[in-house]
């Protein structure tokens, strides 16, 4: 999977889990452990109304498989 495809899938998962669509979302890191997968992503000032900052989203096993 290309980096662009992965970023689009993360954006879709973030939208599904938070109810917010962040067009400028940037994937920071994907951390996988034996029991969970956590995605770190950056939002811009335009997206969140303040200085851009990093957020995290813990994925279900099914969601994590979409990023493989």
Secondary structure in CASP SS format (residue, H / E / C, confidence):
PFRMAT SS
TARGET T0000
AUTHOR 0000-0000-0000
METHOD secondary structure of the structure
MODEL  1
X C 1.00
X C 1.00
X H 1.00
X H 1.00
X H 1.00
X H 1.00
X H 1.00
X H 1.00
X H 1.00
X H 1.00
X H 1.00
X H 1.00
X H 1.00
X H 1.00
X H 1.00
X H 1.00
X H 1.00
X H 1.00
X C 1.00
X C 1.00
X C 1.00
X C 1.00
X C 1.00
X C 1.00
X C 1.00
X E 1.00
X E 1.00
X E 1.00
X E 1.00
X E 1.00
X E 1.00
X E 1.00
X C 1.00
X C 1.00
X C 1.00
X C 1.00
X E 1.00
X E 1.00
X E 1.00
X E 1.00
X E 1.00
X E 1.00
X E 1.00
X C 1.00
X H 1.00
X H 1.00
X H 1.00
X H 1.00
X C 1.00
X C 1.00
X C 1.00
X C 1.00
X E 1.00
X E 1.00
X E 1.00
X E 1.00
X E 1.00
X E 1.00
X E 1.00
X C 1.00
X H 1.00
X H 1.00
X H 1.00
X H 1.00
X H 1.00
X H 1.00
X C 1.00
X C 1.00
END
